[in-house]
Amino acid sequence: MSILSSNHPVENQVANSISRFLSDFQVIRLFRACGCVKAKGISVEFLFAYILGNAFRSSSFYMQQR
């Protein structure tokens, strides 16, 4: 399951790689063990995957909003 979806094959590959990394290294479990939890709203997994994905995409958060 890909967290970040897109119509571009390269971006889909990046999203799949990030999802695989998060599950292989159990990053979300580590966040919870360190006390990083949210009470409501968007999940920590989605937010972290989005921020990490921005580092490997060709556009910034600002350009995605436009």
mmCIF file as Biopython writes it, N, C-alpha, C and O atoms, coordinates in Angstrom:
data_model
#
loop_
_atom_site.group_PDB
_atom_site.id
_atom_site.type_symbol
_atom_site.label_atom_id
_atom_site.label_alt_id
_atom_site.label_comp_id
_atom_site.label_asym_id
_atom_site.label_entity_id
_atom_site.label_seq_id
_atom_site.pdbx_PDB_ins_code
_atom_site.Cartn_x
_atom_site.Cartn_y
_atom_site.Cartn_z
_atom_site.occupancy
_atom_site.B_iso_or_equiv
_atom_site.auth_seq_id
_atom_site.auth_asym_id
_atom_site.pdbx_PDB_model_num
ATOM 1   N N  . MET A ? 1  ? 0.840  -1.175 0.000   1.0 0.0 1  A 1 
ATOM 2   C CA . MET A ? 1  ? 0.000  0.000  0.000   1.0 0.0 1  A 1 
ATOM 3   C C  . MET A ? 1  ? 0.881  1.232  0.000   1.0 0.0 1  A 1 
ATOM 4   O O  . MET A ? 1  ? 1.785  1.354  0.826   1.0 0.0 1  A 1 
ATOM 5   N N  . SER A ? 2  ? 0.626  2.130  -0.907  1.0 0.0 2  A 1 
ATOM 6   C CA . SER A ? 2  ? 1.380  3.358  -0.992  1.0 0.0 2  A 1 
ATOM 7   C C  . SER A ? 2  ? 0.683  4.458  -0.207  1.0 0.0 2  A 1 
ATOM 8   O O  . SER A ? 2  ? -0.528 4.646  -0.323  1.0 0.0 2  A 1 
ATOM 9   N N  . ILE A ? 3  ? 1.440  5.163  0.572   1.0 0.0 3  A 1 
ATOM 10  C CA . ILE A ? 3  ? 0.884  6.257  1.364   1.0 0.0 3  A 1 
ATOM 11  C C  . ILE A ? 3  ? 0.645  7.480  0.491   1.0 0.0 3  A 1 
ATOM 12  O O  . ILE A ? 3  ? -0.391 8.138  0.596   1.0 0.0 3  A 1 
ATOM 13  N N  . LEU A ? 4  ? 1.591  7.772  -0.354  1.0 0.0 4  A 1 
ATOM 14  C CA . LEU A ? 4  ? 1.498  8.947  -1.205  1.0 0.0 4  A 1 
ATOM 15  C C  . LEU A ? 4  ? 1.188  8.504  -2.625  1.0 0.0 4  A 1 
ATOM 16  O O  . LEU A ? 4  ? 1.943  7.728  -3.210  1.0 0.0 4  A 1 
ATOM 17  N N  . SER A ? 5  ? 0.101  8.979  -3.177  1.0 0.0 5  A 1 
ATOM 18  C CA . SER A ? 5  ? -0.262 8.562  -4.529  1.0 0.0 5  A 1 
ATOM 19  C C  . SER A ? 5  ? -0.050 9.704  -5.508  1.0 0.0 5  A 1 
ATOM 20  O O  . SER A ? 5  ? -0.169 10.877 -5.154  1.0 0.0 5  A 1 
ATOM 21  N N  . SER A ? 6  ? 0.265  9.346  -6.734  1.0 0.0 6  A 1 
ATOM 22  C CA . SER A ? 6  ? 0.514  10.318 -7.775  1.0 0.0 6  A 1 
ATOM 23  C C  . SER A ? 6  ? 0.296  9.653  -9.124  1.0 0.0 6  A 1 
ATOM 24  O O  . SER A ? 6  ? 0.188  8.431  -9.224  1.0 0.0 6  A 1 
ATOM 25  N N  . ASN A ? 7  ? 0.233  10.481 -10.160 1.0 0.0 7  A 1 
ATOM 26  C CA . ASN A ? 7  ? 0.055  9.954  -11.507 1.0 0.0 7  A 1 
ATOM 27  C C  . ASN A ? 7  ? 1.379  9.744  -12.229 1.0 0.0 7  A 1 
ATOM 28  O O  . ASN A ? 7  ? 1.401  9.176  -13.321 1.0 0.0 7  A 1 
ATOM 29  N N  . HIS A ? 8  ? 2.473  10.189 -11.640 1.0 0.0 8  A 1 
ATOM 30  C CA . HIS A ? 8  ? 3.777  10.088 -12.283 1.0 0.0 8  A 1 
ATOM 31  C C  . HIS A ? 8  ? 4.496  8.830  -11.790 1.0 0.0 8  A 1 
ATOM 32  O O  . HIS A ? 8  ? 4.564  8.590  -10.584 1.0 0.0 8  A 1 
ATOM 33  N N  . PRO A ? 9  ? 5.032  8.026  -12.715 1.0 0.0 9  A 1 
ATOM 34  C CA . PRO A ? 9  ? 5.680  6.774  -12.315 1.0 0.0 9  A 1 
ATOM 35  C C  . PRO A ? 9  ? 6.864  6.967  -11.375 1.0 0.0 9  A 1 
ATOM 36  O O  . PRO A ? 9  ? 7.048  6.172  -10.454 1.0 0.0 9  A 1 
ATOM 37  N N  . VAL A ? 10 ? 7.676  8.011  -11.586 1.0 0.0 10 A 1 
ATOM 38  C CA . VAL A ? 10 ? 8.836  8.239  -10.727 1.0 0.0 10 A 1 
ATOM 39  C C  . VAL A ? 10 ? 8.378  8.595  -9.316  1.0 0.0 10 A 1 
ATOM 40  O O  . VAL A ? 10 ? 8.954  8.110  -8.342  1.0 0.0 10 A 1 
ATOM 41  N N  . GLU A ? 11 ? 7.363  9.427  -9.193  1.0 0.0 11 A 1 
ATOM 42  C CA . GLU A ? 11 ? 6.852  9.798  -7.875  1.0 0.0 11 A 1 
ATOM 43  C C  . GLU A ? 11 ? 6.208  8.601  -7.190  1.0 0.0 11 A 1 
ATOM 44  O O  . GLU A ? 11 ? 6.302  8.456  -5.971  1.0 0.0 11 A 1 
ATOM 45  N N  . ASN A ? 12 ? 5.554  7.745  -7.965  1.0 0.0 12 A 1 
ATOM 46  C CA . ASN A ? 12 ? 4.988  6.524  -7.391  1.0 0.0 12 A 1 
ATOM 47  C C  . ASN A ? 12 ? 6.095  5.618  -6.864  1.0 0.0 12 A 1 
ATOM 48  O O  . ASN A ? 12 ? 5.944  4.996  -5.812  1.0 0.0 12 A 1 
ATOM 49  N N  . GLN A ? 13 ? 7.194  5.543  -7.584  1.0 0.0 13 A 1 
ATOM 50  C CA . GLN A ? 13 ? 8.316  4.725  -7.148  1.0 0.0 13 A 1 
ATOM 51  C C  . GLN A ? 13 ? 8.909  5.281  -5.859  1.0 0.0 13 A 1 
ATOM 52  O O  . GLN A ? 13 ? 9.261  4.515  -4.961  1.0 0.0 13 A 1 
ATOM 53  N N  . VAL A ? 14 ? 9.024  6.603  -5.757  1.0 0.0 14 A 1 
ATOM 54  C CA . VAL A ? 14 ? 9.523  7.227  -4.531  1.0 0.0 14 A 1 
ATOM 55  C C  . VAL A ? 14 ? 8.573  6.935  -3.375  1.0 0.0 14 A 1 
ATOM 56  O O  . VAL A ? 14 ? 9.019  6.582  -2.283  1.0 0.0 14 A 1 
ATOM 57  N N  . ALA A ? 15 ? 7.271  7.078  -3.601  1.0 0.0 15 A 1 
ATOM 58  C CA . ALA A ? 15 ? 6.282  6.822  -2.558  1.0 0.0 15 A 1 
ATOM 59  C C  . ALA A ? 15 ? 6.328  5.368  -2.099  1.0 0.0 15 A 1 
ATOM 60  O O  . ALA A ? 15 ? 6.225  5.090  -0.904  1.0 0.0 15 A 1 
ATOM 61  N N  . ASN A ? 16 ? 6.482  4.447  -3.034  1.0 0.0 16 A 1 
ATOM 62  C CA . ASN A ? 16 ? 6.578  3.024  -2.671  1.0 0.0 16 A 1 
ATOM 63  C C  . ASN A ? 16 ? 7.847  2.737  -1.877  1.0 0.0 16 A 1 
ATOM 64  O O  . ASN A ? 16 ? 7.831  1.941  -0.939  1.0 0.0 16 A 1 
ATOM 65  N N  . SER A ? 17 ? 8.939  3.382  -2.252  1.0 0.0 17 A 1 
ATOM 66  C CA . SER A ? 17 ? 10.193 3.193  -1.529  1.0 0.0 17 A 1 
ATOM 67  C C  . SER A ? 17 ? 10.093 3.720  -0.104  1.0 0.0 17 A 1 
ATOM 68  O O  . SER A ? 17 ? 10.600 3.100  0.831   1.0 0.0 17 A 1 
ATOM 69  N N  . ILE A ? 18 ? 9.440  4.858  0.057   1.0 0.0 18 A 1 
ATOM 70  C CA . ILE A ? 18 ? 9.259  5.434  1.390   1.0 0.0 18 A 1 
ATOM 71  C C  . ILE A ? 18 ? 8.369  4.535  2.233   1.0 0.0 18 A 1 
ATOM 72  O O  . ILE A ? 18 ? 8.669  4.289  3.401   1.0 0.0 18 A 1 
ATOM 73  N N  . SER A ? 19 ? 7.296  4.048  1.668   1.0 0.0 19 A 1 
ATOM 74  C CA . SER A ? 19 ? 6.403  3.149  2.399   1.0 0.0 19 A 1 
ATOM 75  C C  . SER A ? 19 ? 7.131  1.882  2.827   1.0 0.0 19 A 1 
ATOM 76  O O  . SER A ? 19 ? 6.954  1.406  3.949   1.0 0.0 19 A 1 
ATOM 77  N N  . ARG A ? 20 ? 7.944  1.341  1.935   1.0 0.0 20 A 1 
ATOM 78  C CA . ARG A ? 20 ? 8.716  0.140  2.245   1.0 0.0 20 A 1 
ATOM 79  C C  . ARG A ? 20 ? 9.729  0.418  3.357   1.0 0.0 20 A 1 
ATOM 80  O O  . ARG A ? 20 ? 9.908  -0.403 4.256   1.0 0.0 20 A 1 
ATOM 81  N N  . PHE A ? 21 ? 10.388 1.571  3.293   1.0 0.0 21 A 1 
ATOM 82  C CA . PHE A ? 21 ? 11.344 1.956  4.332   1.0 0.0 21 A 1 
ATOM 83  C C  . PHE A ? 21 ? 10.663 2.065  5.688   1.0 0.0 21 A 1 
ATOM 84  O O  . PHE A ? 21 ? 11.175 1.557  6.685   1.0 0.0 21 A 1 
ATOM 85  N N  . LEU A ? 22 ? 9.505  2.729  5.728   1.0 0.0 22 A 1 
ATOM 86  C CA . LEU A ? 22 ? 8.785  2.903  6.989   1.0 0.0 22 A 1 
ATOM 87  C C  . LEU A ? 22 ? 8.372  1.566  7.589   1.0 0.0 22 A 1 
ATOM 88  O O  . LEU A ? 22 ? 8.445  1.381  8.804   1.0 0.0 22 A 1 
ATOM 89  N N  . SER A ? 23 ? 7.941  0.640  6.749   1.0 0.0 23 A 1 
ATOM 90  C CA . SER A ? 23 ? 7.513  -0.657 7.273   1.0 0.0 23 A 1 
ATOM 91  C C  . SER A ? 23 ? 8.705  -1.555 7.626   1.0 0.0 23 A 1 
ATOM 92  O O  . SER A ? 23 ? 8.668  -2.253 8.639   1.0 0.0 23 A 1 
ATOM 93  N N  . ASP A ? 24 ? 9.756  -1.545 6.807   1.0 0.0 24 A 1 
ATOM 94  C CA . ASP A ? 24 ? 10.926 -2.400 7.070   1.0 0.0 24 A 1 
ATOM 95  C C  . ASP A ? 24 ? 11.631 -2.015 8.367   1.0 0.0 24 A 1 
ATOM 96  O O  . ASP A ? 24 ? 12.046 -2.886 9.131   1.0 0.0 24 A 1 
ATOM 97  N N  . PHE A ? 25 ? 11.767 -0.723 8.616   1.0 0.0 25 A 1 
ATOM 98  C CA . PHE A ? 25 ? 12.490 -0.259 9.790   1.0 0.0 25 A 1 
ATOM 99  C C  . PHE A ? 25 ? 11.567 0.104  10.956  1.0 0.0 25 A 1 
ATOM 100 O O  . PHE A ? 25 ? 12.024 0.601  11.985  1.0 0.0 25 A 1 
ATOM 101 N N  . GLN A ? 26 ? 10.290 -0.143 10.790  1.0 0.0 26 A 1 
ATOM 102 C CA . GLN A ? 26 ? 9.286  0.078  11.831  1.0 0.0 26 A 1 
ATOM 103 C C  . GLN A ? 26 ? 9.439  1.458  12.468  1.0 0.0 26 A 1 
ATOM 104 O O  . GLN A ? 26 ? 9.499  1.593  13.690  1.0 0.0 26 A 1 
ATOM 105 N N  . VAL A ? 27 ? 9.498  2.470  11.620  1.0 0.0 27 A 1 
ATOM 106 C CA . VAL A ? 27 ? 9.714  3.838  12.059  1.0 0.0 27 A 1 
ATOM 107 C C  . VAL A ? 27 ? 8.569  4.327  12.943  1.0 0.0 27 A 1 
ATOM 108 O O  . VAL A ? 27 ? 8.807  4.999  13.946  1.0 0.0 27 A 1 
ATOM 109 N N  . ILE A ? 28 ? 7.349  4.002  12.586  1.0 0.0 28 A 1 
ATOM 110 C CA . ILE A ? 28 ? 6.196  4.456  13.361  1.0 0.0 28 A 1 
ATOM 111 C C  . ILE A ? 28 ? 6.214  3.839  14.755  1.0 0.0 28 A 1 
ATOM 112 O O  . ILE A ? 28 ? 5.852  4.498  15.730  1.0 0.0 28 A 1 
ATOM 113 N N  . ARG A ? 29 ? 6.630  2.589  14.854  1.0 0.0 29 A 1 
ATOM 114 C CA . ARG A ? 29 ? 6.752  1.947  16.166  1.0 0.0 29 A 1 
ATOM 115 C C  . ARG A ? 29 ? 7.801  2.678  17.014  1.0 0.0 29 A 1 
ATOM 116 O O  . ARG A ? 29 ? 7.617  2.857  18.218  1.0 0.0 29 A 1 
ATOM 117 N N  . LEU A ? 30 ? 8.895  3.096  16.381  1.0 0.0 30 A 1 
ATOM 118 C CA . LEU A ? 30 ? 9.923  3.849  17.093  1.0 0.0 30 A 1 
ATOM 119 C C  . LEU A ? 30 ? 9.385  5.205  17.564  1.0 0.0 30 A 1 
ATOM 120 O O  . LEU A ? 30 ? 9.691  5.647  18.671  1.0 0.0 30 A 1 
ATOM 121 N N  . PHE A ? 31 ? 8.590  5.857  16.723  1.0 0.0 31 A 1 
ATOM 122 C CA . PHE A ? 31 ? 7.977  7.129  17.120  1.0 0.0 31 A 1 
ATOM 123 C C  . PHE A ? 31 ? 7.120  6.938  18.367  1.0 0.0 31 A 1 
ATOM 124 O O  . PHE A ? 31 ? 7.206  7.721  19.313  1.0 0.0 31 A 1 
ATOM 125 N N  . ARG A ? 32 ? 6.305  5.907  18.363  1.0 0.0 32 A 1 
ATOM 126 C CA . ARG A ? 32 ? 5.432  5.643  19.512  1.0 0.0 32 A 1 
ATOM 127 C C  . ARG A ? 32 ? 6.242  5.321  20.760  1.0 0.0 32 A 1 
ATOM 128 O O  . ARG A ? 32 ? 5.889  5.753  21.857  1.0 0.0 32 A 1 
ATOM 129 N N  . ALA A ? 33 ? 7.330  4.565  20.601  1.0 0.0 33 A 1 
ATOM 130 C CA . ALA A ? 33 ? 8.176  4.226  21.740  1.0 0.0 33 A 1 
ATOM 131 C C  . ALA A ? 33 ? 8.843  5.467  22.331  1.0 0.0 33 A 1 
ATOM 132 O O  . ALA A ? 33 ? 9.127  5.515  23.528  1.0 0.0 33 A 1 
ATOM 133 N N  . CYS A ? 34 ? 9.090  6.464  21.492  1.0 0.0 34 A 1 
ATOM 134 C CA . CYS A ? 34 ? 9.701  7.713  21.954  1.0 0.0 34 A 1 
ATOM 135 C C  . CYS A ? 34 ? 8.664  8.712  22.461  1.0 0.0 34 A 1 
ATOM 136 O O  . CYS A ? 34 ? 9.020  9.787  22.943  1.0 0.0 34 A 1 
ATOM 137 N N  . GLY A ? 35 ? 7.398  8.365  22.355  1.0 0.0 35 A 1 
ATOM 138 C CA . GLY A ? 35 ? 6.346  9.245  22.844  1.0 0.0 35 A 1 
ATOM 139 C C  . GLY A ? 35 ? 5.784  10.188 21.799  1.0 0.0 35 A 1 
ATOM 140 O O  . GLY A ? 35 ? 5.053  11.115 22.149  1.0 0.0 35 A 1 
ATOM 141 N N  . CYS A ? 36 ? 6.098  9.983  20.530  1.0 0.0 36 A 1 
ATOM 142 C CA . CYS A ? 36 ? 5.575  10.828 19.453  1.0 0.0 36 A 1 
ATOM 143 C C  . CYS A ? 36 ? 4.241  10.266 18.976  1.0 0.0 36 A 1 
ATOM 144 O O  . CYS A ? 36 ? 4.203  9.387  18.115  1.0 0.0 36 A 1 
ATOM 145 N N  . VAL A ? 37 ? 3.161  10.771 19.532  1.0 0.0 37 A 1 
ATOM 146 C CA . VAL A ? 37 ? 1.826  10.355 19.130  1.0 0.0 37 A 1 
ATOM 147 C C  . VAL A ? 37 ? 0.971  11.589 18.915  1.0 0.0 37 A 1 
ATOM 148 O O  . VAL A ? 37 ? 1.269  12.662 19.439  1.0 0.0 37 A 1 
ATOM 149 N N  . LYS A ? 38 ? -0.089 11.432 18.143  1.0 0.0 38 A 1 
ATOM 150 C CA . LYS A ? 38 ? -1.035 12.514 17.900  1.0 0.0 38 A 1 
ATOM 151 C C  . LYS A ? 38 ? -2.380 12.122 18.497  1.0 0.0 38 A 1 
ATOM 152 O O  . LYS A ? 38 ? -2.743 10.946 18.527  1.0 0.0 38 A 1 
ATOM 153 N N  . ALA A ? 39 ? -3.103 13.115 18.964  1.0 0.0 39 A 1 
ATOM 154 C CA . ALA A ? 39 ? -4.420 12.849 19.548  1.0 0.0 39 A 1 
ATOM 155 C C  . ALA A ? 39 ? -5.476 12.704 18.462  1.0 0.0 39 A 1 
ATOM 156 O O  . ALA A ? 39 ? -6.372 11.868 18.576  1.0 0.0 39 A 1 
ATOM 157 N N  . LYS A ? 40 ? -5.378 13.508 17.414  1.0 0.0 40 A 1 
ATOM 158 C CA . LYS A ? 40 ? -6.364 13.441 16.334  1.0 0.0 40 A 1 
ATOM 159 C C  . LYS A ? 40 ? -5.786 14.064 15.074  1.0 0.0 40 A 1 
ATOM 160 O O  . LYS A ? 40 ? -4.714 14.667 15.105  1.0 0.0 40 A 1 
ATOM 161 N N  . GLY A ? 41 ? -6.499 13.915 13.974  1.0 0.0 41 A 1 
ATOM 162 C CA . GLY A ? 41 ? -6.058 14.494 12.709  1.0 0.0 41 A 1 
ATOM 163 C C  . GLY A ? 41 ? -5.338 13.484 11.840  1.0 0.0 41 A 1 
ATOM 164 O O  . GLY A ? 41 ? -5.553 12.277 11.948  1.0 0.0 41 A 1 
ATOM 165 N N  . ILE A ? 42 ? -4.492 13.995 10.988  1.0 0.0 42 A 1 
ATOM 166 C CA . ILE A ? 42 ? -3.746 13.164 10.048  1.0 0.0 42 A 1 
ATOM 167 C C  . ILE A ? 42 ? -2.743 12.315 10.822  1.0 0.0 42 A 1 
ATOM 168 O O  . ILE A ? 42 ? -2.155 12.774 11.801  1.0 0.0 42 A 1 
ATOM 169 N N  . SER A ? 43 ? -2.554 11.085 10.380  1.0 0.0 43 A 1 
ATOM 170 C CA . SER A ? 43 ? -1.673 10.166 11.096  1.0 0.0 43 A 1 
ATOM 171 C C  . SER A ? 43 ? -0.209 10.597 11.010  1.0 0.0 43 A 1 
ATOM 172 O O  . SER A ? 43 ? 0.204  11.275 10.070  1.0 0.0 43 A 1 
ATOM 173 N N  . VAL A ? 44 ? 0.552  10.190 12.005  1.0 0.0 44 A 1 
ATOM 174 C CA . VAL A ? 44 ? 1.981  10.480 12.048  1.0 0.0 44 A 1 
ATOM 175 C C  . VAL A ? 44 ? 2.681  9.833  10.860  1.0 0.0 44 A 1 
ATOM 176 O O  . VAL A ? 44 ? 3.602  10.409 10.281  1.0 0.0 44 A 1 
ATOM 177 N N  . GLU A ? 45 ? 2.240  8.636  10.503  1.0 0.0 45 A 1 
ATOM 178 C CA . GLU A ? 45 ? 2.841  7.919  9.377   1.0 0.0 45 A 1 
ATOM 179 C C  . GLU A ? 45 ? 2.691  8.713  8.076   1.0 0.0 45 A 1 
ATOM 180 O O  . GLU A ? 45 ? 3.646  8.844  7.310   1.0 0.0 45 A 1 
ATOM 181 N N  . PHE A ? 46 ? 1.494  9.240  7.833   1.0 0.0 46 A 1 
ATOM 182 C CA . PHE A ? 46 ? 1.265  10.015 6.615   1.0 0.0 46 A 1 
ATOM 183 C C  . PHE A ? 46 ? 2.095  11.286 6.612   1.0 0.0 46 A 1 
ATOM 184 O O  . PHE A ? 46 ? 2.713  11.617 5.600   1.0 0.0 46 A 1 
ATOM 185 N N  . LEU A ? 47 ? 2.119  12.003 7.728   1.0 0.0 47 A 1 
ATOM 186 C CA . LEU A ? 47 ? 2.890  13.246 7.803   1.0 0.0 47 A 1 
ATOM 187 C C  . LEU A ? 47 ? 4.381  13.003 7.580   1.0 0.0 47 A 1 
ATOM 188 O O  . LEU A ? 47 ? 5.026  13.733 6.827   1.0 0.0 47 A 1 
ATOM 189 N N  . PHE A ? 48 ? 4.924  11.987 8.229   1.0 0.0 48 A 1 
ATOM 190 C CA . PHE A ? 48 ? 6.342  11.697 8.080   1.0 0.0 48 A 1 
ATOM 191 C C  . PHE A ? 48 ? 6.664  11.277 6.650   1.0 0.0 48 A 1 
ATOM 192 O O  . PHE A ? 48 ? 7.677  11.698 6.092   1.0 0.0 48 A 1 
ATOM 193 N N  . ALA A ? 49 ? 5.809  10.452 6.059   1.0 0.0 49 A 1 
ATOM 194 C CA . ALA A ? 49 ? 6.027  10.018 4.677   1.0 0.0 49 A 1 
ATOM 195 C C  . ALA A ? 49 ? 5.951  11.203 3.719   1.0 0.0 49 A 1 
ATOM 196 O O  . ALA A ? 49 ? 6.717  11.268 2.758   1.0 0.0 49 A 1 
ATOM 197 N N  . TYR A ? 50 ? 5.050  12.127 3.964   1.0 0.0 50 A 1 
ATOM 198 C CA . TYR A ? 50 ? 4.921  13.313 3.110   1.0 0.0 50 A 1 
ATOM 199 C C  . TYR A ? 50 ? 6.164  14.192 3.201   1.0 0.0 50 A 1 
ATOM 200 O O  . TYR A ? 50 ? 6.699  14.635 2.184   1.0 0.0 50 A 1 
ATOM 201 N N  . ILE A ? 51 ? 6.613  14.438 4.417   1.0 0.0 51 A 1 
ATOM 202 C CA . ILE A ? 51 ? 7.801  15.284 4.607   1.0 0.0 51 A 1 
ATOM 203 C C  . ILE A ? 51 ? 9.035  14.618 4.021   1.0 0.0 51 A 1 
ATOM 204 O O  . ILE A ? 51 ? 9.843  15.274 3.364   1.0 0.0 51 A 1 
ATOM 205 N N  . LEU A ? 52 ? 9.186  13.332 4.253   1.0 0.0 52 A 1 
ATOM 206 C CA . LEU A ? 52 ? 10.322 12.599 3.694   1.0 0.0 52 A 1 
ATOM 207 C C  . LEU A ? 52 ? 10.248 12.565 2.165   1.0 0.0 52 A 1 
ATOM 208 O O  . LEU A ? 52 ? 11.272 12.675 1.489   1.0 0.0 52 A 1 
ATOM 209 N N  . GLY A ? 53 ? 9.048  12.415 1.627   1.0 0.0 53 A 1 
ATOM 210 C CA . GLY A ? 53 ? 8.873  12.387 0.176   1.0 0.0 53 A 1 
ATOM 211 C C  . GLY A ? 53 ? 9.218  13.702 -0.488  1.0 0.0 53 A 1 
ATOM 212 O O  . GLY A ? 53 ? 9.689  13.715 -1.626  1.0 0.0 53 A 1 
ATOM 213 N N  . ASN A ? 54 ? 8.990  14.815 0.203   1.0 0.0 54 A 1 
ATOM 214 C CA . ASN A ? 54 ? 9.324  16.119 -0.358  1.0 0.0 54 A 1 
ATOM 215 C C  . ASN A ? 54 ? 10.818 16.266 -0.618  1.0 0.0 54 A 1 
ATOM 216 O O  . ASN A ? 54 ? 11.222 17.006 -1.516  1.0 0.0 54 A 1 
ATOM 217 N N  . ALA A ? 55 ? 11.630 15.576 0.149   1.0 0.0 55 A 1 
ATOM 218 C CA . ALA A ? 55 ? 13.075 15.640 -0.056  1.0 0.0 55 A 1 
ATOM 219 C C  . ALA A ? 55 ? 13.489 14.995 -1.383  1.0 0.0 55 A 1 
ATOM 220 O O  . ALA A ? 55 ? 14.533 15.332 -1.941  1.0 0.0 55 A 1 
ATOM 221 N N  . PHE A ? 56 ? 12.668 14.066 -1.887  1.0 0.0 56 A 1 
ATOM 222 C CA . PHE A ? 56 ? 13.020 13.337 -3.105  1.0 0.0 56 A 1 
ATOM 223 C C  . PHE A ? 56 ? 12.165 13.715 -4.312  1.0 0.0 56 A 1 
ATOM 224 O O  . PHE A ? 56 ? 12.322 13.130 -5.384  1.0 0.0 56 A 1 
ATOM 225 N N  . ARG A ? 57 ? 11.284 14.665 -4.157  1.0 0.0 57 A 1 
ATOM 226 C CA . ARG A ? 57 ? 10.449 15.105 -5.275  1.0 0.0 57 A 1 
ATOM 227 C C  . ARG A ? 57 ? 11.059 16.302 -5.963  1.0 0.0 57 A 1 
ATOM 228 O O  . ARG A ? 57 ? 11.958 16.957 -5.435  1.0 0.0 57 A 1 
ATOM 229 N N  . SER A ? 58 ? 10.553 16.579 -7.157  1.0 0.0 58 A 1 
ATOM 230 C CA . SER A ? 58 ? 11.082 17.696 -7.930  1.0 0.0 58 A 1 
ATOM 231 C C  . SER A ? 58 ? 10.403 19.022 -7.583  1.0 0.0 58 A 1 
ATOM 232 O O  . SER A ? 58 ? 10.784 20.058 -8.127  1.0 0.0 58 A 1 
ATOM 233 N N  . SER A ? 59 ? 9.415  19.018 -6.699  1.0 0.0 59 A 1 
ATOM 234 C CA . SER A ? 59 ? 8.756  20.263 -6.326  1.0 0.0 59 A 1 
ATOM 235 C C  . SER A ? 59 ? 8.678  20.392 -4.809  1.0 0.0 59 A 1 
ATOM 236 O O  . SER A ? 59 ? 8.720  19.402 -4.079  1.0 0.0 59 A 1 
ATOM 237 N N  . SER A ? 60 ? 8.565  21.627 -4.360  1.0 0.0 60 A 1 
ATOM 238 C CA . SER A ? 60 ? 8.487  21.899 -2.929  1.0 0.0 60 A 1 
ATOM 239 C C  . SER A ? 60 ? 7.035  21.873 -2.467  1.0 0.0 60 A 1 
ATOM 240 O O  . SER A ? 60 ? 6.113  21.736 -3.271  1.0 0.0 60 A 1 
ATOM 241 N N  . PHE A ? 61 ? 6.850  22.006 -1.167  1.0 0.0 61 A 1 
ATOM 242 C CA . PHE A ? 61 ? 5.512  22.070 -0.594  1.0 0.0 61 A 1 
ATOM 243 C C  . PHE A ? 61 ? 4.757  23.269 -1.162  1.0 0.0 61 A 1 
ATOM 244 O O  . PHE A ? 61 ? 3.570  23.172 -1.474  1.0 0.0 61 A 1 
ATOM 245 N N  . TYR A ? 62 ? 5.436  24.377 -1.291  1.0 0.0 62 A 1 
ATOM 246 C CA . TYR A ? 62 ? 4.830  25.597 -1.827  1.0 0.0 62 A 1 
ATOM 247 C C  . TYR A ? 62 ? 4.301  25.361 -3.252  1.0 0.0 62 A 1 
ATOM 248 O O  . TYR A ? 62 ? 3.174  25.744 -3.567  1.0 0.0 62 A 1 
ATOM 249 N N  . MET A ? 63 ? 5.100  24.742 -4.092  1.0 0.0 63 A 1 
ATOM 250 C CA . MET A ? 63 ? 4.686  24.509 -5.477  1.0 0.0 63 A 1 
ATOM 251 C C  . MET A ? 63 ? 3.574  23.481 -5.554  1.0 0.0 63 A 1 
ATOM 252 O O  . MET A ? 63 ? 2.758  23.544 -6.474  1.0 0.0 63 A 1 
ATOM 253 N N  . GLN A ? 64 ? 3.508  22.536 -4.628  1.0 0.0 64 A 1 
ATOM 254 C CA . GLN A ? 64 ? 2.426  21.560 -4.615  1.0 0.0 64 A 1 
ATOM 255 C C  . GLN A ? 64 ? 1.101  22.227 -4.261  1.0 0.0 64 A 1 
ATOM 256 O O  . GLN A ? 64 ? 0.044  21.794 -4.722  1.0 0.0 64 A 1 
ATOM 257 N N  . GLN A ? 65 ? 1.153  23.276 -3.447  1.0 0.0 65 A 1 
ATOM 258 C CA . GLN A ? 65 ? -0.055 23.977 -3.059  1.0 0.0 65 A 1 
ATOM 259 C C  . GLN A ? 65 ? -0.603 24.833 -4.195  1.0 0.0 65 A 1 
ATOM 260 O O  . GLN A ? 65 ? -1.805 25.099 -4.230  1.0 0.0 65 A 1 
ATOM 261 N N  . ARG A ? 66 ? 0.234  25.266 -5.113  1.0 0.0 66 A 1 
ATOM 262 C CA . ARG A ? 66 ? -0.194 26.119 -6.223  1.0 0.0 66 A 1 
ATOM 263 C C  . ARG A ? 66 ? -0.786 25.288 -7.258  1.0 0.0 66 A 1 
ATOM 264 O O  . ARG A ? 66 ? -1.217 25.801 -8.290  1.0 0.0 66 A 1 
#
